[in-house]
Amino acid sequence: MTRQEKDQLISELTQVLQEKNVLYLTDASGLDAEATTLLRRESVKNNITLRVVKNSLLRKAMERVEDKNFQELYGSLVGQTALMTGDIGNGPARLIKEFNKKHDMPALKAAYVEEACYVGADQLEALTSIKSKEELIGEIVSLLQSPAKNVLGALQSGGNTISGLVKALESRGA
């Protein structure tokens, strides 16, 4: 690879790192060709980009990104590294977890999700439980609606009870 090709690759990686807030560093070196192809297909289905990268070039790209701090991830840049990027924080983690049910790889090395760094394969469970933006908005909306629904339900049931009570009192008095 020529110096110019390396510079171009570093620029491409830098742009990806600036645009994406979800990136996972994985080790997929133990996968055979069939499993690798399957992993790539599953990644595409889940809107996740999977790309094998050279550690030194990825580190240089990380150092060029000014508004994000990737320093905690530098120690994970050893051995073969596959970079997974996406838009949903738990998307790659769920894919890795599901894929690991049938294969031993890919192994999570580290992740950067919305300005937080997660280092080590033991972080996979925590990463799968991260809620997406849409899931959080849905929960907030349901929490906000819940008290209003309870009040309306109480008023409606109370109204029926009061009207029933009034009718019962009327029928006794008549």
C-alpha positions, 0 to 999 in steps of 0.5 A: 500500500502506497503512502498516498493510499494510506492517507486516503484510507485514513481520511475515509476512516476519519470521516466515518468516525466523525459522522458516526456516534456508534462504533464497535471494535471486534475481532473476527479473525477466527471466522471462516469464509462462510461465517464471515460472509454470513456476518457481513449479510447480517450486518447489512440487514441491520444497517451496520457497516462492517469493515476490517481495518489496519490498527495503525491507520484506524488509530491515526484516523481516531487521533484526527477526530477533534470533537470525540475522545477515543483514547480509551480505545487505543489499547484495543487496537491489537490483532485483527480489528473489524470496525462496525459502525451504525446509527443505533447504539445497541444494534452491533451489540445485539448482532454480535450476541445473536451471531455468537450463539452459533459462532465463537466470533466476533469477539467484542474488543471495545465500543464507542457509543454516544461519547461513552467508551466500553472496553472488553468483551464483558461489556457486551451485555451492557451494550445490548441493554442500551436503549435506542433513541426511539425506544427511549422516546417511546418510554417517555411518551408512555410515562407521560400518558400514563398519569393522564390516562389514570386521571381520566379513567378515575374521573370516568369511573367516578362519574359512573359511580356518582351518577349510579349513586344519585339514581339509586338514591332517587329510586329509594326516595321515590 
